[in-house]
Amino acid sequence: MKTFTAYIEWDSETKLYVGIVPGIPGAHTQGATLDELKANLKEVLELCLEDYGDSLEDLPQFVGLQQIEVAV
């Protein structure tokens, strides 16, 4: 069992939650509810991880988020 962190946004245009697992190519999806998004993320993450096989230690590791301030 391995735990991953997902970055979640609300898309006001599509009215959907969008989730991305940083560092895992292709691990992104959407859902109408947070529960649906979580189920979809689990499914897509399992599919993406099949490509890695036994080398899960080689996966990129999520470190964190930073807030960057810019003048607008």
All heavy atoms as TSV, in Angstrom:
chain	resi	resn	atom	element	x	y	z
A	1	MET	N	N	0.854	-1.174	0.000
A	1	MET	CA	C	0.000	0.000	0.000
A	1	MET	C	C	0.896	1.232	0.000
A	1	MET	O	O	1.851	1.298	0.754
A	1	MET	CB	C	-0.896	-0.023	1.228
A	1	MET	CG	C	-1.956	1.022	1.272
A	1	MET	SD	S	-3.334	0.850	0.129
A	1	MET	CE	C	-4.060	-0.682	0.617
A	2	LYS	N	N	0.584	2.203	-0.840
A	2	LYS	CA	C	1.344	3.448	-0.931
A	2	LYS	C	C	0.345	4.601	-1.007
A	2	LYS	O	O	-0.695	4.489	-1.641
A	2	LYS	CB	C	2.244	3.425	-2.169
A	2	LYS	CG	C	3.200	4.595	-2.245
A	2	LYS	CD	C	4.341	4.271	-3.187
A	2	LYS	CE	C	5.273	5.417	-3.378
A	2	LYS	NZ	N	6.012	5.818	-2.214
A	3	THR	N	N	0.656	5.698	-0.344
A	3	THR	CA	C	-0.211	6.870	-0.321
A	3	THR	C	C	0.377	7.965	-1.207
A	3	THR	O	O	1.578	8.218	-1.159
A	3	THR	CB	C	-0.360	7.393	1.121
A	3	THR	OG1	O	-0.903	6.354	1.932
A	3	THR	CG2	C	-1.271	8.600	1.174
A	4	PHE	N	N	-0.476	8.604	-1.987
A	4	PHE	CA	C	-0.078	9.692	-2.866
A	4	PHE	C	C	-0.873	10.941	-2.509
A	4	PHE	O	O	-1.986	10.854	-1.995
A	4	PHE	CB	C	-0.347	9.325	-4.335
A	4	PHE	CG	C	0.512	8.213	-4.827
A	4	PHE	CD1	C	0.108	6.899	-4.684
A	4	PHE	CD2	C	1.734	8.467	-5.432
A	4	PHE	CE1	C	0.897	5.856	-5.133
A	4	PHE	CE2	C	2.526	7.439	-5.885
A	4	PHE	CZ	C	2.114	6.137	-5.733
A	5	THR	N	N	-0.305	12.089	-2.809
A	5	THR	CA	C	-0.969	13.370	-2.571
A	5	THR	C	C	-1.510	13.895	-3.894
A	5	THR	O	O	-0.800	13.881	-4.897
A	5	THR	CB	C	0.022	14.385	-1.979
A	5	THR	OG1	O	0.524	13.864	-0.748
A	5	THR	CG2	C	-0.637	15.721	-1.721
A	6	ALA	N	N	-2.747	14.354	-3.874
A	6	ALA	CA	C	-3.362	14.917	-5.078
A	6	ALA	C	C	-3.596	16.409	-4.872
A	6	ALA	O	O	-3.955	16.856	-3.780
A	6	ALA	CB	C	-4.688	14.226	-5.380
A	7	TYR	N	N	-3.413	17.154	-5.927
A	7	TYR	CA	C	-3.699	18.581	-5.961
A	7	TYR	C	C	-5.081	18.724	-6.577
A	7	TYR	O	O	-5.335	18.194	-7.663
A	7	TYR	CB	C	-2.626	19.277	-6.812
A	7	TYR	CG	C	-2.842	20.744	-7.008
A	7	TYR	CD1	C	-2.510	21.643	-6.008
A	7	TYR	CD2	C	-3.374	21.229	-8.185
A	7	TYR	CE1	C	-2.699	22.998	-6.189
A	7	TYR	CE2	C	-3.566	22.579	-8.375
A	7	TYR	CZ	C	-3.231	23.466	-7.367
A	7	TYR	OH	O	-3.430	24.809	-7.547
A	8	ILE	N	N	-5.987	19.429	-5.887
A	8	ILE	CA	C	-7.380	19.512	-6.342
A	8	ILE	C	C	-7.777	20.967	-6.562
A	8	ILE	O	O	-7.498	21.828	-5.722
A	8	ILE	CB	C	-8.326	18.855	-5.320
A	8	ILE	CG1	C	-7.956	17.383	-5.160
A	8	ILE	CG2	C	-9.783	19.015	-5.747
A	8	ILE	CD1	C	-8.677	16.689	-4.035
A	9	GLU	N	N	-8.427	21.207	-7.689
A	9	GLU	CA	C	-8.943	22.535	-8.028
A	9	GLU	C	C	-10.422	22.417	-8.396
A	9	GLU	O	O	-10.878	21.361	-8.821
A	9	GLU	CB	C	-8.217	23.117	-9.245
A	9	GLU	CG	C	-6.760	23.394	-9.042
A	9	GLU	CD	C	-6.104	23.970	-10.293
A	9	GLU	OE1	O	-6.647	23.789	-11.406
A	9	GLU	OE2	O	-5.049	24.590	-10.145
A	10	TRP	N	N	-11.138	23.525	-8.250
A	10	TRP	CA	C	-12.512	23.617	-8.721
A	10	TRP	C	C	-12.488	24.397	-10.023
A	10	TRP	O	O	-11.968	25.508	-10.089
A	10	TRP	CB	C	-13.391	24.323	-7.697
A	10	TRP	CG	C	-14.751	24.662	-8.203
A	10	TRP	CD1	C	-15.215	25.918	-8.524
A	10	TRP	CD2	C	-15.825	23.769	-8.464
A	10	TRP	NE1	N	-16.515	25.838	-8.969
A	10	TRP	CE2	C	-16.912	24.533	-8.942
A	10	TRP	CE3	C	-15.975	22.392	-8.352
A	10	TRP	CZ2	C	-18.127	23.961	-9.293
A	10	TRP	CZ3	C	-17.180	21.825	-8.701
A	10	TRP	CH2	C	-18.245	22.601	-9.166
A	11	ASP	N	N	-13.034	23.816	-11.086
A	11	ASP	CA	C	-13.099	24.491	-12.376
A	11	ASP	C	C	-14.492	25.104	-12.519
A	11	ASP	O	O	-15.476	24.392	-12.747
A	11	ASP	CB	C	-12.837	23.499	-13.509
A	11	ASP	CG	C	-12.745	24.160	-14.870
A	11	ASP	OD1	O	-13.327	25.259	-15.054
A	11	ASP	OD2	O	-12.103	23.587	-15.758
A	12	SER	N	N	-14.572	26.419	-12.363
A	12	SER	CA	C	-15.877	27.092	-12.402
A	12	SER	C	C	-16.510	27.057	-13.789
A	12	SER	O	O	-17.725	27.164	-13.923
A	12	SER	CB	C	-15.743	28.542	-11.918
A	12	SER	OG	O	-14.837	29.260	-12.728
A	13	GLU	N	N	-15.695	26.893	-14.813
A	13	GLU	CA	C	-16.231	26.835	-16.181
A	13	GLU	C	C	-16.960	25.521	-16.442
A	13	GLU	O	O	-18.062	25.503	-16.986
A	13	GLU	CB	C	-15.091	27.010	-17.177
A	13	GLU	CG	C	-15.550	27.269	-18.590
A	13	GLU	CD	C	-14.389	27.627	-19.504
A	13	GLU	OE1	O	-13.644	28.560	-19.163
A	13	GLU	OE2	O	-14.239	26.954	-20.538
A	14	THR	N	N	-16.346	24.397	-16.037
A	14	THR	CA	C	-16.959	23.085	-16.274
A	14	THR	C	C	-17.793	22.614	-15.087
A	14	THR	O	O	-18.501	21.620	-15.191
A	14	THR	CB	C	-15.884	22.021	-16.555
A	14	THR	OG1	O	-15.046	21.887	-15.405
A	14	THR	CG2	C	-15.062	22.374	-17.777
A	15	LYS	N	N	-17.663	23.309	-13.956
A	15	LYS	CA	C	-18.359	22.927	-12.710
A	15	LYS	C	C	-17.932	21.537	-12.240
A	15	LYS	O	O	-18.730	20.744	-11.759
A	15	LYS	CB	C	-19.879	22.990	-12.873
A	15	LYS	CG	C	-20.401	24.306	-13.385
A	15	LYS	CD	C	-20.274	25.385	-12.346
A	15	LYS	CE	C	-21.014	26.642	-12.755
A	15	LYS	NZ	N	-20.200	27.779	-12.984
A	16	LEU	N	N	-16.628	21.248	-12.400
A	16	LEU	CA	C	-16.070	19.960	-11.986
A	16	LEU	C	C	-14.842	20.175	-11.116
A	16	LEU	O	O	-14.145	21.175	-11.243
A	16	LEU	CB	C	-15.664	19.136	-13.210
A	16	LEU	CG	C	-16.781	18.669	-14.134
A	16	LEU	CD1	C	-16.191	18.094	-15.416
A	16	LEU	CD2	C	-17.675	17.663	-13.439
A	17	TYR	N	N	-14.596	19.215	-10.229
A	17	TYR	CA	C	-13.341	19.178	-9.490
A	17	TYR	C	C	-12.304	18.515	-10.387
A	17	TYR	O	O	-12.605	17.528	-11.070
A	17	TYR	CB	C	-13.488	18.373	-8.198
A	17	TYR	CG	C	-14.384	19.034	-7.180
A	17	TYR	CD1	C	-15.709	18.645	-7.042
A	17	TYR	CD2	C	-13.895	20.046	-6.351
A	17	TYR	CE1	C	-16.536	19.247	-6.105
A	17	TYR	CE2	C	-14.717	20.655	-5.413
A	17	TYR	CZ	C	-16.030	20.246	-5.296
A	17	TYR	OH	O	-16.850	20.846	-4.373
A	18	VAL	N	N	-11.098	19.051	-10.381
A	18	VAL	CA	C	-10.006	18.504	-11.180
A	18	VAL	C	C	-8.895	18.095	-10.218
A	18	VAL	O	O	-8.495	18.887	-9.360
A	18	VAL	CB	C	-9.478	19.545	-12.196
A	18	VAL	CG1	C	-8.314	18.982	-12.993
A	18	VAL	CG2	C	-10.599	20.005	-13.110
A	19	GLY	N	N	-8.402	16.869	-10.365
A	19	GLY	CA	C	-7.348	16.371	-9.494
A	19	GLY	C	C	-6.127	15.949	-10.282
A	19	GLY	O	O	-6.246	15.368	-11.367
A	20	ILE	N	N	-4.958	16.262	-9.728
A	20	ILE	CA	C	-3.678	15.920	-10.350
A	20	ILE	C	C	-2.784	15.327	-9.273
A	20	ILE	O	O	-2.685	15.872	-8.175
A	20	ILE	CB	C	-3.003	17.181	-10.925
A	20	ILE	CG1	C	-3.895	17.839	-11.982
A	20	ILE	CG2	C	-1.630	16.866	-11.492
A	20	ILE	CD1	C	-3.484	19.256	-12.320
A	21	VAL	N	N	-2.135	14.211	-9.592
A	21	VAL	CA	C	-1.132	13.650	-8.688
A	21	VAL	C	C	0.224	14.095	-9.222
A	21	VAL	O	O	0.658	13.622	-10.276
A	21	VAL	CB	C	-1.221	12.102	-8.612
A	21	VAL	CG1	C	-0.158	11.563	-7.669
A	21	VAL	CG2	C	-2.612	11.684	-8.151
A	22	PRO	N	N	0.877	15.047	-8.525
A	22	PRO	CA	C	2.148	15.582	-9.018
A	22	PRO	C	C	3.207	14.495	-9.199
A	22	PRO	O	O	3.337	13.593	-8.376
A	22	PRO	CB	C	2.585	16.554	-7.911
A	22	PRO	CG	C	1.338	16.866	-7.157
A	22	PRO	CD	C	0.482	15.641	-7.266
A	23	GLY	N	N	3.931	14.595	-10.295
A	23	GLY	CA	C	5.041	13.686	-10.541
A	23	GLY	C	C	4.691	12.380	-11.217
A	23	GLY	O	O	5.573	11.633	-11.599
A	24	ILE	N	N	3.412	12.090	-11.375
A	24	ILE	CA	C	3.001	10.840	-12.020
A	24	ILE	C	C	2.383	11.197	-13.372
A	24	ILE	O	O	1.254	11.704	-13.427
A	24	ILE	CB	C	1.983	10.050	-11.170
A	24	ILE	CG1	C	2.467	9.878	-9.740
A	24	ILE	CG2	C	1.673	8.705	-11.832
A	24	ILE	CD1	C	3.726	9.075	-9.584
A	25	PRO	N	N	3.097	10.980	-14.467
A	25	PRO	CA	C	2.567	11.324	-15.784
A	25	PRO	C	C	1.226	10.647	-16.056
A	25	PRO	O	O	1.073	9.444	-15.843
A	25	PRO	CB	C	3.639	10.808	-16.749
A	25	PRO	CG	C	4.891	10.761	-15.938
A	25	PRO	CD	C	4.453	10.404	-14.542
A	26	GLY	N	N	0.251	11.431	-16.477
A	26	GLY	CA	C	-1.070	10.899	-16.810
A	26	GLY	C	C	-2.023	10.780	-15.643
A	26	GLY	O	O	-3.185	10.442	-15.841
A	27	ALA	N	N	-1.557	11.049	-14.424
A	27	ALA	CA	C	-2.414	10.880	-13.244
A	27	ALA	C	C	-3.201	12.154	-12.971
A	27	ALA	O	O	-2.892	12.935	-12.073
A	27	ALA	CB	C	-1.588	10.469	-12.035
A	28	HIS	N	N	-4.229	12.369	-13.773
A	28	HIS	CA	C	-5.122	13.506	-13.596
A	28	HIS	C	C	-6.513	13.102	-14.085
A	28	HIS	O	O	-6.649	12.268	-14.982
A	28	HIS	CB	C	-4.620	14.742	-14.356
A	28	HIS	CG	C	-4.442	14.492	-15.815
A	28	HIS	ND1	N	-3.302	13.949	-16.336
A	28	HIS	CD2	C	-5.275	14.697	-16.866
A	28	HIS	CE1	C	-3.424	13.840	-17.643
A	28	HIS	NE2	N	-4.621	14.280	-17.994
A	29	THR	N	N	-7.529	13.678	-13.451
A	29	THR	CA	C	-8.903	13.354	-13.823
A	29	THR	C	C	-9.829	14.412	-13.245
A	29	THR	O	O	-9.364	15.391	-12.648
A	29	THR	CB	C	-9.286	11.937	-13.341
A	29	THR	OG1	O	-10.547	11.579	-13.899
A	29	THR	CG2	C	-9.334	11.831	-11.830
A	30	GLN	N	N	-11.124	14.194	-13.376
A	30	GLN	CA	C	-12.104	15.142	-12.859
A	30	GLN	C	C	-13.305	14.388	-12.318
A	30	GLN	O	O	-13.475	13.203	-12.572
A	30	GLN	CB	C	-12.536	16.107	-13.953
A	30	GLN	CG	C	-13.104	15.428	-15.177
A	30	GLN	CD	C	-13.232	16.383	-16.357
A	30	GLN	OE1	O	-12.574	17.405	-16.414
A	30	GLN	NE2	N	-14.098	16.035	-17.296
A	31	GLY	N	N	-14.139	15.110	-11.567
A	31	GLY	CA	C	-15.343	14.510	-11.014
A	31	GLY	C	C	-16.324	15.574	-10.582
A	31	GLY	O	O	-15.932	16.695	-10.240
A	32	ALA	N	N	-17.595	15.248	-10.566
A	32	ALA	CA	C	-18.639	16.197	-10.190
A	32	ALA	C	C	-18.673	16.437	-8.685
A	32	ALA	O	O	-19.105	17.493	-8.226
A	32	ALA	CB	C	-20.000	15.701	-10.677
A	33	THR	N	N	-18.222	15.462	-7.911
A	33	THR	CA	C	-18.147	15.589	-6.453
A	33	THR	C	C	-16.746	15.186	-6.011
A	33	THR	O	O	-16.003	14.549	-6.767
A	33	THR	CB	C	-19.162	14.670	-5.754
A	33	THR	OG1	O	-18.788	13.302	-6.003
A	33	THR	CG2	C	-20.590	14.910	-6.248
A	34	LEU	N	N	-16.409	15.541	-4.781
A	34	LEU	CA	C	-15.100	15.138	-4.261
A	34	LEU	C	C	-14.998	13.623	-4.128
A	34	LEU	O	O	-13.930	13.053	-4.357
A	34	LEU	CB	C	-14.823	15.829	-2.926
A	34	LEU	CG	C	-14.552	17.330	-3.028
A	34	LEU	CD1	C	-14.463	17.951	-1.642
A	34	LEU	CD2	C	-13.282	17.597	-3.815
A	35	ASP	N	N	-16.090	12.967	-3.772
A	35	ASP	CA	C	-16.070	11.503	-3.681
A	35	ASP	C	C	-15.841	10.870	-5.054
A	35	ASP	O	O	-15.085	9.910	-5.187
A	35	ASP	CB	C	-17.377	10.974	-3.080
A	35	ASP	CG	C	-17.488	11.235	-1.587
A	35	ASP	OD1	O	-16.438	11.440	-0.929
A	35	ASP	OD2	O	-18.612	11.243	-1.066
A	36	GLU	N	N	-16.515	11.410	-6.078
A	36	GLU	CA	C	-16.320	10.895	-7.437
A	36	GLU	C	C	-14.886	11.156	-7.899
A	36	GLU	O	O	-14.254	10.286	-8.505
A	36	GLU	CB	C	-17.305	11.552	-8.402
A	36	GLU	CG	C	-17.182	11.064	-9.831
A	36	GLU	CD	C	-18.137	11.757	-10.788
A	36	GLU	OE1	O	-19.099	12.414	-10.345
A	36	GLU	OE2	O	-17.904	11.639	-12.004
A	37	LEU	N	N	-14.369	12.335	-7.593
A	37	LEU	CA	C	-12.996	12.658	-7.965
A	37	LEU	C	C	-12.013	11.697	-7.304
A	37	LEU	O	O	-11.094	11.194	-7.950
A	37	LEU	CB	C	-12.658	14.100	-7.590
A	37	LEU	CG	C	-11.218	14.518	-7.858
A	37	LEU	CD1	C	-10.903	14.474	-9.351
A	37	LEU	CD2	C	-10.950	15.891	-7.287
A	38	LYS	N	N	-12.223	11.404	-6.035
A	38	LYS	CA	C	-11.320	10.489	-5.322
A	38	LYS	C	C	-11.328	9.102	-5.956
A	38	LYS	O	O	-10.284	8.490	-6.166
A	38	LYS	CB	C	-11.720	10.401	-3.849
A	38	LYS	CG	C	-10.782	9.562	-3.019
A	38	LYS	CD	C	-11.173	9.589	-1.553
A	38	LYS	CE	C	-10.211	8.759	-0.731
A	38	LYS	NZ	N	-10.537	8.796	0.695
A	39	ALA	N	N	-12.515	8.610	-6.300
A	39	ALA	CA	C	-12.618	7.293	-6.943
A	39	ALA	C	C	-11.941	7.310	-8.310
A	39	ALA	O	O	-11.232	6.367	-8.678
A	39	ALA	CB	C	-14.089	6.888	-7.073
A	40	ASN	N	N	-12.145	8.390	-9.061
A	40	ASN	CA	C	-11.525	8.503	-10.384
A	40	ASN	C	C	-10.004	8.603	-10.287
A	40	ASN	O	O	-9.280	8.014	-11.092
A	40	ASN	CB	C	-12.086	9.704	-11.141
A	40	ASN	CG	C	-13.537	9.542	-11.519
A	40	ASN	OD1	O	-14.091	8.454	-11.447
A	40	ASN	ND2	N	-14.171	10.628	-11.910
A	41	LEU	N	N	-9.518	9.359	-9.285
A	41	LEU	CA	C	-8.073	9.477	-9.095
A	41	LEU	C	C	-7.454	8.123	-8.731
A	41	LEU	O	O	-6.385	7.771	-9.217
A	41	LEU	CB	C	-7.748	10.504	-8.006
A	41	LEU	CG	C	-7.757	11.957	-8.436
A	41	LEU	CD1	C	-7.677	12.874	-7.220
A	41	LEU	CD2	C	-6.612	12.244	-9.395
A	42	LYS	N	N	-8.137	7.381	-7.881
A	42	LYS	CA	C	-7.632	6.058	-7.503
A	42	LYS	C	C	-7.523	5.160	-8.729
A	42	LYS	O	O	-6.511	4.490	-8.934
A	42	LYS	CB	C	-8.544	5.415	-6.454
A	42	LYS	CG	C	-8.047	4.077	-5.993
A	42	LYS	CD	C	-8.919	3.489	-4.911
A	42	LYS	CE	C	-8.361	2.138	-4.517
A	42	LYS	NZ	N	-9.104	1.487	-3.476
A	43	GLU	N	N	-8.551	5.166	-9.566
A	43	GLU	CA	C	-8.558	4.333	-10.757
A	43	GLU	C	C	-7.441	4.732	-11.731
A	43	GLU	O	O	-6.689	3.878	-12.213
A	43	GLU	CB	C	-9.914	4.430	-11.456
A	43	GLU	CG	C	-10.022	3.576	-12.695
A	43	GLU	CD	C	-11.384	3.695	-13.372
A	43	GLU	OE1	O	-12.286	4.367	-12.841
A	43	GLU	OE2	O	-11.523	3.098	-14.462
A	44	VAL	N	N	-7.314	6.026	-12.013
A	44	VAL	CA	C	-6.300	6.467	-12.968
A	44	VAL	C	C	-4.897	6.263	-12.405
A	44	VAL	O	O	-3.971	5.914	-13.135
A	44	VAL	CB	C	-6.551	7.924	-13.420
A	44	VAL	CG1	C	-6.149	8.933	-12.363
A	44	VAL	CG2	C	-5.823	8.208	-14.716
A	45	LEU	N	N	-4.737	6.433	-11.107
A	45	LEU	CA	C	-3.429	6.223	-10.487
A	45	LEU	C	C	-3.013	4.752	-10.575
A	45	LEU	O	O	-1.864	4.441	-10.891
A	45	LEU	CB	C	-3.471	6.688	-9.040
A	45	LEU	CG	C	-2.161	6.793	-8.293
A	45	LEU	CD1	C	-1.139	7.614	-9.045
A	45	LEU	CD2	C	-2.391	7.361	-6.912
A	46	GLU	N	N	-3.950	3.856	-10.337
A	46	GLU	CA	C	-3.653	2.422	-10.464
A	46	GLU	C	C	-3.229	2.087	-11.889
A	46	GLU	O	O	-2.293	1.312	-12.098
A	46	GLU	CB	C	-4.863	1.590	-10.038
A	46	GLU	CG	C	-5.099	1.621	-8.538
A	46	GLU	CD	C	-6.421	1.006	-8.115
A	46	GLU	OE1	O	-7.324	0.818	-8.971
A	46	GLU	OE2	O	-6.574	0.719	-6.917
A	47	LEU	N	N	-3.903	2.671	-12.878
A	47	LEU	CA	C	-3.533	2.427	-14.278
A	47	LEU	C	C	-2.145	2.985	-14.586
A	47	LEU	O	O	-1.340	2.329	-15.258
A	47	LEU	CB	C	-4.568	3.045	-15.216
A	47	LEU	CG	C	-5.948	2.391	-15.217
A	47	LEU	CD1	C	-6.937	3.238	-16.002
A	47	LEU	CD2	C	-5.863	0.986	-15.786
A	48	CYS	N	N	-1.862	4.188	-14.113
A	48	CYS	CA	C	-0.543	4.797	-14.358
A	48	CYS	C	C	0.574	3.996	-13.701
A	48	CYS	O	O	1.660	3.851	-14.263
A	48	CYS	CB	C	-0.521	6.228	-13.830
A	48	CYS	SG	S	-1.531	7.379	-14.771
A	49	LEU	N	N	0.316	3.464	-12.511
A	49	LEU	CA	C	1.349	2.736	-11.773
A	49	LEU	C	C	1.665	1.376	-12.384
A	49	LEU	O	O	2.739	0.832	-12.136
A	49	LEU	CB	C	0.944	2.578	-10.309
A	49	LEU	CG	C	0.905	3.882	-9.519
A	49	LEU	CD1	C	0.423	3.628	-8.104
A	49	LEU	CD2	C	2.257	4.569	-9.517
A	50	GLU	N	N	0.742	0.840	-13.188
A	50	GLU	CA	C	1.018	-0.431	-13.860
A	50	GLU	C	C	2.264	-0.320	-14.737
A	50	GLU	O	O	3.012	-1.276	-14.888
A	50	GLU	CB	C	-0.180	-0.864	-14.710
A	50	GLU	CG	C	-1.329	-1.394	-13.911
A	50	GLU	CD	C	-2.513	-1.784	-14.793
A	50	GLU	OE1	O	-2.391	-1.726	-16.040
A	50	GLU	OE2	O	-3.560	-2.133	-14.228
A	51	ASP	N	N	2.502	0.860	-15.299
A	51	ASP	CA	C	3.673	1.071	-16.153
A	51	ASP	C	C	4.981	0.986	-15.380
A	51	ASP	O	O	6.024	0.694	-15.950
A	51	ASP	CB	C	3.597	2.432	-16.860
A	51	ASP	CG	C	2.474	2.490	-17.872
A	51	ASP	OD1	O	2.019	1.422	-18.322
A	51	ASP	OD2	O	2.041	3.609	-18.213
A	52	TYR	N	N	4.928	1.265	-14.075
A	52	TYR	CA	C	6.144	1.249	-13.262
A	52	TYR	C	C	6.494	-0.149	-12.758
A	52	TYR	O	O	7.633	-0.392	-12.378
A	52	TYR	CB	C	6.000	2.203	-12.072
A	52	TYR	CG	C	6.115	3.657	-12.474
A	52	TYR	CD1	C	4.993	4.395	-12.792
A	52	TYR	CD2	C	7.357	4.270	-12.548
A	52	TYR	CE1	C	5.097	5.728	-13.168
A	52	TYR	CE2	C	7.473	5.597	-12.923
A	52	TYR	CZ	C	6.338	6.319	-13.230
A	52	TYR	OH	O	6.449	7.625	-13.605
A	53	GLY	N	N	5.526	-1.052	-12.735
A	53	GLY	CA	C	5.784	-2.418	-12.291
A	53	GLY	C	C	6.348	-2.462	-10.890
A	53	GLY	O	O	5.780	-1.898	-9.961
A	54	ASP	N	N	7.489	-3.118	-10.729
A	54	ASP	CA	C	8.098	-3.289	-9.410
A	54	ASP	C	C	9.008	-2.131	-9.018
A	54	ASP	O	O	9.619	-2.163	-7.950
A	54	ASP	CB	C	8.900	-4.596	-9.367
A	54	ASP	CG	C	7.994	-5.815	-9.458
A	54	ASP	OD1	O	6.838	-5.712	-9.012
A	54	ASP	OD2	O	8.451	-6.849	-9.970
A	55	SER	N	N	9.134	-1.135	-9.848
A	55	SER	CA	C	10.073	-0.051	-9.568
A	55	SER	C	C	9.385	1.183	-8.965
A	55	SER	O	O	9.682	2.304	-9.341
A	55	SER	CB	C	10.826	0.330	-10.838
A	55	SER	OG	O	9.910	0.767	-11.826
A	56	LEU	N	N	8.477	0.979	-8.012
A	56	LEU	CA	C	7.770	2.093	-7.400
A	56	LEU	C	C	8.714	3.023	-6.640
A	56	LEU	O	O	8.408	4.190	-6.426
A	56	LEU	CB	C	6.672	1.596	-6.467
A	56	LEU	CG	C	5.482	0.918	-7.136
A	56	LEU	CD1	C	4.453	0.491	-6.094
A	56	LEU	CD2	C	4.840	1.822	-8.161
A	57	GLU	N	N	9.872	2.521	-6.228
A	57	GLU	CA	C	10.841	3.367	-5.535
A	57	GLU	C	C	11.391	4.447	-6.451
A	57	GLU	O	O	11.925	5.450	-5.992
A	57	GLU	CB	C	11.998	2.526	-4.982
A	57	GLU	CG	C	11.595	1.543	-3.897
A	57	GLU	CD	C	10.948	0.278	-4.464
A	57	GLU	OE1	O	11.305	-0.144	-5.581
A	57	GLU	OE2	O	10.069	-0.269	-3.783
A	58	ASP	N	N	11.281	4.236	-7.759
A	58	ASP	CA	C	11.791	5.202	-8.733
A	58	ASP	C	C	10.806	6.342	-9.015
A	58	ASP	O	O	11.131	7.257	-9.766
A	58	ASP	CB	C	12.124	4.504	-10.060
A	58	ASP	CG	C	13.244	3.492	-9.903
A	58	ASP	OD1	O	14.052	3.620	-8.962
A	58	ASP	OD2	O	13.302	2.560	-10.729
A	59	LEU	N	N	9.622	6.278	-8.415
A	59	LEU	CA	C	8.629	7.325	-8.648
A	59	LEU	C	C	9.096	8.652	-8.066
A	59	LEU	O	O	9.755	8.686	-7.026
A	59	LEU	CB	C	7.309	6.955	-7.963
A	59	LEU	CG	C	6.509	5.830	-8.579
A	59	LEU	CD1	C	5.349	5.463	-7.667
A	59	LEU	CD2	C	5.989	6.237	-9.940
A	60	PRO	N	N	8.756	9.749	-8.718
A	60	PRO	CA	C	9.041	11.053	-8.124
A	60	PRO	C	C	8.291	11.187	-6.801
A	60	PRO	O	O	7.210	10.624	-6.633
A	60	PRO	CB	C	8.485	12.050	-9.147
A	60	PRO	CG	C	8.365	11.283	-10.414
A	60	PRO	CD	C	8.121	9.859	-10.015
A	61	GLN	N	N	8.867	11.895	-5.856
A	61	GLN	CA	C	8.218	12.082	-4.563
A	61	GLN	C	C	7.707	13.508	-4.438
A	61	GLN	O	O	8.445	14.459	-4.692
A	61	GLN	CB	C	9.186	11.780	-3.430
A	61	GLN	CG	C	9.539	10.318	-3.351
A	61	GLN	CD	C	10.284	9.997	-2.074
A	61	GLN	OE1	O	10.256	10.739	-1.117
A	61	GLN	NE2	N	10.952	8.872	-2.067
A	62	PHE	N	N	6.446	13.638	-4.053
A	62	PHE	CA	C	5.850	14.947	-3.836
A	62	PHE	C	C	6.532	15.596	-2.640
A	62	PHE	O	O	6.654	14.995	-1.575
A	62	PHE	CB	C	4.351	14.793	-3.588
A	62	PHE	CG	C	3.652	16.100	-3.299
A	62	PHE	CD1	C	3.390	16.969	-4.331
A	62	PHE	CD2	C	3.276	16.425	-2.028
A	62	PHE	CE1	C	2.746	18.177	-4.083
A	62	PHE	CE2	C	2.639	17.623	-1.769
A	62	PHE	CZ	C	2.365	18.501	-2.792
A	63	VAL	N	N	6.987	16.823	-2.814
A	63	VAL	CA	C	7.690	17.534	-1.746
A	63	VAL	C	C	6.785	18.556	-1.065
A	63	VAL	O	O	6.757	18.658	0.141
A	63	VAL	CB	C	8.948	18.231	-2.304
A	63	VAL	CG1	C	9.627	19.063	-1.248
A	63	VAL	CG2	C	9.915	17.196	-2.893
A	64	GLY	N	N	6.036	19.305	-1.834
A	64	GLY	CA	C	5.166	20.288	-1.225
A	64	GLY	C	C	4.723	21.334	-2.223
A	64	GLY	O	O	5.010	21.246	-3.410
A	65	LEU	N	N	4.038	22.336	-1.707
A	65	LEU	CA	C	3.555	23.449	-2.511
A	65	LEU	C	C	4.188	24.727	-2.006
A	65	LEU	O	O	4.511	24.838	-0.827
A	65	LEU	CB	C	2.040	23.570	-2.411
A	65	LEU	CG	C	1.220	22.373	-2.881
A	65	LEU	CD1	C	-0.239	22.563	-2.526
A	65	LEU	CD2	C	1.379	22.190	-4.375
A	66	GLN	N	N	4.366	25.677	-2.884
A	66	GLN	CA	C	4.853	26.999	-2.494
A	66	GLN	C	C	3.905	28.042	-3.048
A	66	GLN	O	O	3.367	27.886	-4.148
A	66	GLN	CB	C	6.254	27.257	-3.059
A	66	GLN	CG	C	7.323	26.435	-2.429
A	66	GLN	CD	C	8.718	26.884	-2.894
A	66	GLN	OE1	O	8.855	27.773	-3.716
A	66	GLN	NE2	N	9.727	26.241	-2.362
A	67	GLN	N	N	3.710	29.099	-2.278
A	67	GLN	CA	C	2.920	30.218	-2.767
A	67	GLN	C	C	3.892	31.277	-3.243
A	67	GLN	O	O	4.840	31.630	-2.522
A	67	GLN	CB	C	2.021	30.761	-1.670
A	67	GLN	CG	C	0.929	29.785	-1.291
A	67	GLN	CD	C	-0.028	30.366	-0.277
A	67	GLN	OE1	O	0.345	31.202	0.521
A	67	GLN	NE2	N	-1.262	29.912	-0.331
A	68	ILE	N	N	3.681	31.758	-4.451
A	68	ILE	CA	C	4.537	32.754	-5.058
A	68	ILE	C	C	3.744	34.044	-5.201
A	68	ILE	O	O	2.654	34.048	-5.805
A	68	ILE	CB	C	5.040	32.289	-6.452
A	68	ILE	CG1	C	5.617	30.869	-6.380
A	68	ILE	CG2	C	6.030	33.294	-7.020
A	68	ILE	CD1	C	6.771	30.697	-5.426
A	69	GLU	N	N	4.250	35.133	-4.675
A	69	GLU	CA	C	3.562	36.411	-4.732
A	69	GLU	C	C	4.059	37.224	-5.917
A	69	GLU	O	O	5.266	37.336	-6.134
A	69	GLU	CB	C	3.835	37.182	-3.436
A	69	GLU	CG	C	3.019	38.435	-3.283
A	69	GLU	CD	C	3.233	39.070	-1.930
A	69	GLU	OE1	O	3.277	38.342	-0.916
A	69	GLU	OE2	O	3.366	40.305	-1.894
A	70	VAL	N	N	3.130	37.741	-6.701
A	70	VAL	CA	C	3.472	38.569	-7.853
A	70	VAL	C	C	2.624	39.834	-7.828
A	70	VAL	O	O	1.493	39.838	-7.336
A	70	VAL	CB	C	3.285	37.838	-9.202
A	70	VAL	CG1	C	4.199	36.649	-9.314
A	70	VAL	CG2	C	1.841	37.399	-9.376
A	71	ALA	N	N	3.169	40.902	-8.346
A	71	ALA	CA	C	2.418	42.147	-8.438
A	71	ALA	C	C	1.509	42.098	-9.659
A	71	ALA	O	O	1.949	41.742	-10.742
A	71	ALA	CB	C	3.378	43.325	-8.559
A	72	VAL	N	N	0.240	42.406	-9.468
A	72	VAL	CA	C	-0.706	42.416	-10.592
A	72	VAL	C	C	-1.418	43.740	-10.684
A	72	VAL	O	O	-1.520	44.479	-9.786
A	72	VAL	CB	C	-1.740	41.283	-10.484
A	72	VAL	CG1	C	-1.067	39.960	-10.697
A	72	VAL	CG2	C	-2.470	41.323	-9.173
